[in-house]
């Protein structure tokens, strides 16, 4: 039966009903993946004529040309497929470009990575012994930064009140100072008008100190000192063996020239931030996106690199040899893999189909894997044995690339089945298990920040940026606090929850350089004296008070203003223009009046 299938396949290929590449795949399916035919195909040199026949975009020469042109074309080597494709589009291909290089060989063999042993940093847990929440926060927001901001605005109480308000949510911020719902921890330390004035004029840099060239080079110059201090605290953290890279959104819908839109995100509109984090969610490094040119200026030989490769190269600067990096398909590419292999950093992640077209040809199709059922997997290895591509079918086909993980060893995981309405056991490759375990660090940080985000309604992107990175510092501090206490064996019930941690930091900020407001500092209204005092005519003497603005007349029904005050009643009353309109009380105060006494 195998011979009959082979002869039928050969006849269809000769007649031209199927392409040569498809015939090769069908032949491999007939005789098996480890057949001699496949090994022979992999071991031979790539023939240009065979490559042209393999390419579906190959354009045969025009048969209507003259014999002289045919002889000239026969004497010259045939143009490459890429050149023909470029000429068809009206573009030329440089002879030395990467498009003319020979294809990389891929084979279906076991993947055995040659990795460098990771050397972990010395843990500084003893330095953080008996640290309080404020000590963790001062890794990111120290007194130097506060003094810098204080030169522009008074900031300690403002940050403390903002953190406190994010923990106790009211529909409106003004409710924190209302008589019915006021919170003494905030209202006794900071006046309402003072809080809104600080928020309106919050600055971390003096505009006149920034040159025009610096403003053009850095779009975030208005918040750069604050961002750099937060970044400095992140760089102090120890680098573990496994880290992840992902994008983070700074939610903001106001007017901003570098605002981004990323669909399928909880907050799709805002500024984009690329983050390097541990599996436990501690942020180690980040880069706020302001264009690919800004990233190229920080990377050597970055002219031909895409955005994903640039981000990985920028965030991997502080990583040690032997580190394993996990990222999603936005960043993963063959260029990124080769770039990291030169630095002995090993990349793992999902990848798009159009970035691994050659290994995809040696992997089963989506339909074939669907027929095999959930849990089916296959893998191919690059000829040099440094890169492995794995295809796994769950609800749909998933394509992954790695320089350290492969298909084996597989394990069993529980996946939800919509058809059976229950969890079912599915075989899972090793690369999928490691990716799911190590990839969620940035998502964990986002989740912690979203619990008690300082949602300040503002039209200024600077305020939104400052509040976001203050939230990031709080989340990082608590995650590090929990990690230290876990390593020390502290029971979980004795650890501060994130809400309590934030409240402790807020109270510390409110106490810092705090001057309690004087009780009764508001202007008190003098009560109207008893009628027995008001009707004693011999004691009422008017006096002229030197006031910048006249006071309202206290007589009921009078809307006038006056600088004349009754010395006995201690109330301002109309005297000349409105004597007849202030009724009996004003007339009693004026009866028997002596010349004015000026105050």
C-alpha positions in Angstrom: 0.0 0.0 0.0 2.9 2.4 0.7 4.3 1.7 -2.8 0.9 2.4 -4.4 0.6 5.7 -2.5 4.2 6.7 -3.5 3.5 6.0 -7.2 0.2 8.0 -7.2 2.0 10.8 -5.5 4.8 10.7 -8.1 2.3 10.8 -10.9 0.4 13.8 -9.4 3.7 15.7 -9.0 4.8 15.1 -12.6 1.4 16.2 -13.9 1.7 19.4 -11.9 -1.5 19.0 -9.9 0.4 19.4 -6.6 3.6 21.4 -5.8 6.9 19.8 -5.0 7.0 21.1 -1.4 3.6 19.6 -0.7 4.6 16.3 -2.3 7.7 16.2 0.0 5.5 16.7 3.1 3.1 14.0 1.9 6.0 11.7 1.3 7.3 12.3 4.8 3.9 11.5 6.2 3.8 8.2 4.2 7.3 6.8 5.1 7.7 8.5 8.5 9.6 11.4 9.8 12.8 9.5 10.5 13.0 7.9 7.1 16.0 7.8 4.9 14.4 10.1 2.4 14.1 12.9 5.0 17.7 12.4 6.2 18.9 12.5 2.6 17.0 15.7 2.0 18.4 17.4 5.1 21.9 16.3 4.4 22.2 17.6 0.8 23.3 21.0 -0.2 20.6 23.4 -1.1 20.3 23.5 -4.9 19.2 26.9 -6.3 17.0 25.2 -8.9 15.2 23.1 -6.3 14.7 26.1 -4.1 13.0 27.9 -7.0 10.7 25.0 -7.5 9.9 24.9 -3.8 8.9 28.6 -3.9 5.3 29.2 -4.7 6.1 32.7 -6.0 8.6 31.5 -8.6 8.1 33.2 -12.0 9.3 31.1 -15.0 11.0 32.9 -17.8 8.9 34.1 -20.7 8.8 31.5 -23.5 8.1 34.1 -26.2 11.6 35.7 -25.9 14.0 35.4 -28.7 16.7 32.7 -28.9 19.4 35.3 -28.3 17.8 36.4 -25.1 17.3 32.7 -24.1 20.9 32.0 -24.7 22.0 35.0 -22.7 19.7 34.0 -19.8 21.1 30.5 -20.0 24.6 31.7 -19.6 23.8 33.8 -16.5 22.9 32.3 -13.2 19.2 32.3 -12.4 18.1 35.2 -10.1 17.1 34.2 -6.6 13.5 34.0 -5.6 13.8 37.0 -3.3 15.3 39.1 -6.2 12.4 38.1 -8.4 9.9 39.0 -5.7 11.6 42.4 -5.1 11.7 43.2 -8.8 8.0 42.3 -9.1 7.3 44.9 -6.4 9.6 47.5 -7.9 12.3 47.2 -5.3 15.9 46.1 -5.6 17.8 43.7 -3.3 21.3 44.4 -2.3 23.7 41.5 -3.0 25.1 41.5 0.5 21.8 41.6 2.3 20.6 38.9 4.7 17.9 37.9 2.3 20.4 36.2 -0.1 21.9 34.0 2.6 21.3 30.3 2.6 18.4 28.9 4.6 19.0 27.5 8.1 18.6 23.8 8.5 16.0 22.4 10.9 15.7 18.8 11.9 13.4 16.6 14.1 15.8 15.5 16.7 16.2 15.8 20.5 17.1 19.2 21.8 20.0 19.3 24.2 20.9 22.9 25.1 24.4 23.9 26.1 23.8 26.6 28.7 26.1 28.6 31.0 25.7 28.0 34.7 23.9 31.0 36.3 25.8 32.6 39.2 23.3 34.1 41.6 24.0 37.4 43.5 24.7 37.3 47.2 21.4 37.8 49.0 21.2 41.0 51.1 18.5 39.8 53.4 20.6 40.5 56.5 20.8 44.2 55.5 17.0 44.3 55.6 16.6 42.8 59.0 13.8 44.5 61.1 13.0 46.9 58.2 9.7 48.8 58.5 7.4 49.6 55.6 8.9 53.1 55.2 12.4 51.6 54.9 11.3 49.5 51.9 9.8 52.6 50.3 12.9 54.7 50.8 14.7 52.4 48.3 12.6 54.2 45.7 11.5 57.5 47.2 14.2 58.6 49.6 14.7 61.9 51.4 16.9 63.2 48.6 14.0 62.9 46.1 11.6 64.5 48.6 13.9 67.4 49.2 14.2 67.8 45.4 10.4 67.9 45.0 10.0 70.1 48.1 12.1 72.8 46.4 9.2 73.0 43.9 6.2 72.0 46.1 5.6 70.8 49.6 5.1 67.1 49.0 5.3 64.8 52.0 1.7 65.4 53.2 0.4 65.4 49.7 1.8 61.9 48.9 0.6 60.6 52.3 -2.9 61.9 51.8 -3.0 60.5 48.2 -1.9 57.0 49.4 -4.5 57.2 52.2 -7.3 58.2 49.8 -6.5 55.2 47.6 -7.1 52.9 50.5 -10.3 54.5 51.7 -12.3 55.1 48.5 -14.9 58.0 48.4 -16.9 59.0 45.3 -15.4 62.5 45.6 -12.1 63.7 47.1 -13.8 66.6 48.8 -15.7 64.2 51.1 -12.5 63.6 53.0 -12.9 67.1 54.5 -16.7 67.1 54.8 -18.1 67.5 58.3 -20.0 64.1 58.2 -17.3 62.0 56.5 -14.1 63.7 57.3 -11.0 61.6 58.2 -8.9 63.3 60.9 -5.7 61.6 59.7 -6.0 63.7 56.5 -8.1 66.7 57.4 -6.1 67.5 60.5 -2.8 67.5 58.6 -3.7 69.1 55.3 -6.3 71.6 54.3 -8.6 70.8 51.4 -7.7 73.8 49.4 -4.0 73.2 50.1 -4.3 69.6 48.8 -5.9 70.6 45.5 -3.4 73.5 45.1 -0.5 71.1 45.5 -2.0 68.6 43.0 -2.5 71.4 40.5 1.1 72.8 40.8 3.0 69.5 41.5 6.4 69.6 39.9 9.6 67.5 40.2 11.8 69.8 38.1 12.2 73.5 37.5 11.4 74.2 33.9 14.0 77.0 33.5 16.8 74.5 34.4 16.0 72.3 31.4 17.7 73.2 28.1 15.9 73.1 24.8 18.0 70.2 23.6 17.1 68.1 26.6 13.5 68.8 26.1 13.7 67.6 22.5 15.7 64.5 23.4 13.5 63.4 26.3 9.7 63.6 26.0 9.3 62.8 29.7 11.7 65.5 31.0 9.0 66.9 33.3 8.9 63.7 35.4 12.4 62.4 34.6 14.0 62.9 38.1 11.1 61.1 39.8 11.3 58.2 37.2 15.1 57.9 37.6 14.8 57.6 41.4 12.2 54.8 41.1 14.5 53.1 38.5 17.5 53.4 40.8 15.6 51.5 43.5 14.6 48.8 41.0 18.2 48.4 39.9 19.2 47.7 43.5 17.3 44.5 43.6 19.1 41.1 43.2 18.8 39.5 39.7 17.4 36.0 39.8 17.9 33.2 37.3 14.5 33.6 35.7 12.9 36.9 34.7 10.1 38.0 32.3 9.6 41.0 30.0 6.2 42.4 29.2 4.5 45.7 28.5 2.6 47.7 31.0 0.1 50.5 30.5 0.0 53.8 32.4 -3.7 54.6 32.1 -4.4 58.1 30.8 -7.0 59.3 28.4 -6.2 63.0 28.3 -4.2 65.0 25.7 -0.7 63.6 25.4 1.6 63.5 22.3 3.0 60.1 23.1 -0.1 58.3 24.2 -0.5 54.7 22.9 -3.4 52.4 22.2 -2.9 48.7 23.0 -6.1 46.7 22.4 -7.1 43.8 24.7 -5.5 45.5 27.7 -7.6 46.4 30.9 -6.5 50.0 30.3 -5.9 50.2 26.5 -5.2 53.9 26.3 -2.2 55.6 28.0 1.6 55.6 28.1 3.4 52.3 27.4 6.0 51.0 29.8 8.3 48.0 29.1 9.0 46.1 32.3 11.5 43.5 33.4 10.3 41.6 36.5 10.9 38.5 38.5 8.4 35.6 38.7 7.3 37.0 42.0 6.4 40.3 40.5 9.3 42.5 41.8 10.2 45.0 39.1 13.9 45.0 38.2 14.1 47.5 35.3 11.7 49.4 33.1 11.8 51.7 30.1 9.0 54.2 29.3 8.3 54.0 25.6 8.9 57.2 23.6 9.7 55.9 20.2 12.1 53.3 18.7 14.8 56.0 18.1 15.1 56.5 21.8 15.9 52.8 22.3 18.3 52.7 19.3 20.4 55.5 21.0 20.9 53.2 23.9 21.9 50.0 21.9 25.0 49.5 19.8 24.5 48.4 16.1 20.7 48.8 16.4 20.0 50.2 12.9 18.3 47.0 11.5 16.7 45.8 14.8 13.0 45.8 15.3 11.2 47.2 18.4 10.9 43.8 20.2 14.7 43.1 19.8 15.5 46.7 21.0 13.4 46.3 24.1 15.0 43.0 25.0 18.5 44.3 24.4 17.8 47.4 26.5 16.3 45.5 29.5 18.9 42.7 29.4 21.8 45.1 30.0 21.8 44.4 33.8 21.3 40.6 33.5 24.0 38.1 34.3 25.2 35.3 32.0 23.0 32.2 32.3 19.8 34.2 32.9 16.6 32.8 31.4 14.3 35.4 29.9 10.6 34.8 29.2 8.5 37.0 26.9 5.4 36.9 24.6 5.2 36.8 20.8 5.6 40.6 20.5 9.2 40.4 21.5 10.3 36.9 20.4 12.1 36.6 17.1 15.1 34.8 15.7 17.2 38.0 15.8 16.4 38.4 19.5 17.4 34.8 20.1 20.7 35.2 18.4 21.4 38.5 20.0 20.8 37.1 23.5 22.9 34.0 22.8 25.9 36.2 22.1 25.4 37.5 25.7 24.8 34.0 27.1 21.2 34.9 28.0 18.5 32.3 27.0 15.2 33.4 25.6 11.9 31.5 25.7 8.5 32.7 24.5 5.6 32.3 22.1 6.3 33.3 18.5 4.3 34.3 15.4 4.1 31.9 12.5 5.6 34.4 10.0 8.8 34.6 12.0 9.6 30.8 11.8 8.4 29.9 8.3 11.1 27.3 7.7 10.7 25.2 10.9 7.0 25.5 10.5 7.2 23.5 7.2 8.5 20.5 9.1 5.9 20.6 11.8 2.4 19.1 11.5 -0.4 21.4 10.3 -3.0 22.7 12.6 -5.6 20.4 11.1 -3.4 17.3 11.6 -2.8 18.2 15.3 -6.5 18.9 15.8 -7.3 15.4 14.6 -4.8 14.0 17.1 -6.6 15.8 19.9 -5.7 18.1 22.8 -2.2 17.6 24.1 -0.6 16.7 20.8 2.9 18.3 20.3 5.8 18.2 17.9 9.2 19.9 17.8 12.1 20.7 15.5 15.7 21.8 16.3 17.9 24.2 14.4 21.0 22.6 12.7 23.4 24.1 15.2 21.4 22.6 18.1 20.9 25.9 19.9 17.2 26.7 19.1 14.1 24.6 19.5 10.6 25.3 18.1 7.7 23.4 19.7 4.1 23.3 18.5 1.4 22.3 21.0 -2.3 21.9 20.4 -4.7 22.8 23.3 -7.8 24.7 22.3 -5.8 25.9 19.3 -2.2 25.5 18.1 0.4 27.3 20.1 3.9 27.9 18.7 6.8 28.4 21.0 10.6 29.0 20.7 13.3 28.5 23.2 17.1 28.2 23.6 16.9 26.2 26.9 13.6 24.3 27.0 12.1 21.6 24.6 9.2 19.3 24.3 10.4 16.7 26.8 9.8 15.9 29.6 6.1 16.2 29.3 3.6 16.3 32.2 -0.2 16.3 32.7 -2.1 19.4 33.4 -5.8 20.1 34.0 -7.6 22.1 31.3 -11.3 23.2 31.0 -13.3 21.5 28.4 -16.3 23.5 27.1 -17.7 20.4 25.4 -17.7 18.2 28.6 -18.2 21.1 31.0 -15.4 19.8 33.3 -11.6 19.8 33.7 -9.8 17.2 31.6 -6.2 15.9 31.7 -4.0 17.1 28.9 -0.4 16.3 28.1 1.8 19.4 28.3 5.4 19.9 27.0 8.1 21.1 29.3 8.5 24.5 27.5 4.8 25.3 28.1 5.0 24.5 31.8 8.1 26.6 32.3 6.6 29.5 30.4 3.4 29.5 32.4 5.3 29.4 35.7 7.8 32.2 35.0 5.9 34.6 32.7 3.4 36.2 35.1 5.6 38.6 37.0 4.6 41.8 35.3 0.9 40.8 35.4 1.2 40.2 39.2 2.6 43.7 39.6 -0.2 45.2 37.5 -2.7 43.3 39.6 -1.3 44.6 42.9 -1.3 48.2 41.6 -4.8 47.9 40.3 -6.2 47.0 43.8 -5.6 50.4 45.3 -4.6 52.6 42.3 -4.4 56.3 43.0 -7.1 57.2 40.5 -6.6 61.0 40.3 -8.9 62.6 37.7 -6.6 65.1 36.0 -5.9 66.4 32.6 -2.1 66.6 33.2 -0.1 63.6 32.1 2.6 64.5 34.6 0.3 63.9 37.6 -0.8 60.6 36.2 2.9 59.5 35.7 3.9 60.4 39.2 1.0 58.6 40.7 1.6 55.5 38.6 5.3 55.2 39.6 4.4 55.9 43.3 2.0 52.9 43.0 4.8 50.8 41.4 7.1 51.7 44.3 4.5 50.7 46.8 3.8 47.4 45.1 7.5 46.6 44.7 8.1 47.4 48.4 5.4 45.2 49.7 6.4 42.2 47.4 10.0 42.5 48.6 8.7 42.8 52.3 6.7 39.6 51.8 9.6 37.8 50.2 12.0 38.7 53.0 9.5 37.6 55.7 8.8 34.3 53.8 12.6 33.6 53.7 12.8 34.4 57.4 10.0 31.9 58.2 7.5 34.5 59.4 4.0 33.1 59.7 1.7 34.4 57.0 -0.8 35.7 59.6 1.9 37.9 61.1 2.7 39.6 57.8 1.1 42.9 56.8 -1.4 42.7 54.0 -0.9 45.1 51.1 -3.7 47.4 52.4 -2.1 47.7 55.9 1.3 48.2 54.3 0.0 51.2 52.3 -1.8 52.7 55.3 1.4 52.5 57.3 3.4 54.3 54.7 0.7 56.9 54.3 0.7 57.6 58.1 4.5 57.9 58.1 4.3 60.5 55.3 1.6 62.4 57.0 3.6 62.6 60.2 6.8 63.7 58.3 7.3 67.5 58.7 3.7 67.8 59.7 2.3 70.9 61.4 -1.2 70.3 62.9 -3.8 72.7 61.8 -4.9 75.1 64.5 -8.4 74.2 65.7 -10.9 77.0 65.2 -8.7 78.9 62.7 -11.7 79.7 60.6 -13.5 83.0 61.2 -16.0 82.7 64.0 -19.3 84.6 63.6 -20.1 86.7 66.6 -23.5 85.8 68.0 -26.2 88.4 68.3 -26.5 89.6 71.9 -29.6 89.1 74.0 -32.5 91.6 73.5 -31.9 93.0 77.0 -28.4 94.1 76.0 -29.5 95.5 72.7 -32.1 97.7 74.2 -29.8 99.5 76.7 -29.5 102.7 74.7 -26.9 104.5 76.9 -24.2 101.9 76.4 -24.2 101.7 72.5 -21.4 103.7 71.0 -20.3 103.3 67.3 -16.7 103.1 66.2 -15.1 103.2 62.8 -12.9 100.2 62.1 -10.1 100.5 59.5 -10.9 97.4 57.3 -9.8 96.6 53.8 -13.3 95.2 53.0 -16.5 96.3 54.8 -18.4 93.7 56.8 -22.0 92.6 56.3 -24.6 94.3 58.4 -26.0 92.0 61.1 -29.5 93.4 61.1 -32.0 90.9 59.9 -33.2 91.8 56.3 -30.3 94.2 55.6 -27.9 93.4 52.8 -25.7 96.4 53.2 -22.0 96.5 54.3 -20.4 98.8 56.8 -17.2 99.6 58.6 -19.1 100.9 61.7 -19.2 98.5 64.7 -21.2 98.8 67.9 -18.8 98.7 70.8 -21.3 97.0 73.1 -22.8 94.5 70.7 -19.5 93.9 68.8 -21.5 93.8 65.5 -21.2 95.8 62.3 -24.3 97.8 61.5 -25.2 100.3 58.8 -24.9 103.8 60.2 -25.5 106.7 57.7 -26.8 105.4 54.4 -28.9 102.6 55.8 -29.9 104.0 59.2 -33.6 103.8 58.4 -33.4 100.4 56.8 -31.7 98.5 59.7 -34.8 98.7 61.9 -34.9 99.1 65.6 -31.5 97.6 66.5 -29.6 100.1 64.4 -31.5 103.0 65.6 -31.0 102.0 69.3 -27.2 101.7 68.6 -27.2 105.2 67.1 -29.3 107.0 69.8 -27.2 109.2 72.0 -24.1 108.4 70.0 -21.0 110.5 70.7 -18.4 111.3 68.0 -16.8 108.3 66.3 -14.0 106.4 67.8 -11.5 105.2 65.2 -9.8 101.8 65.6 
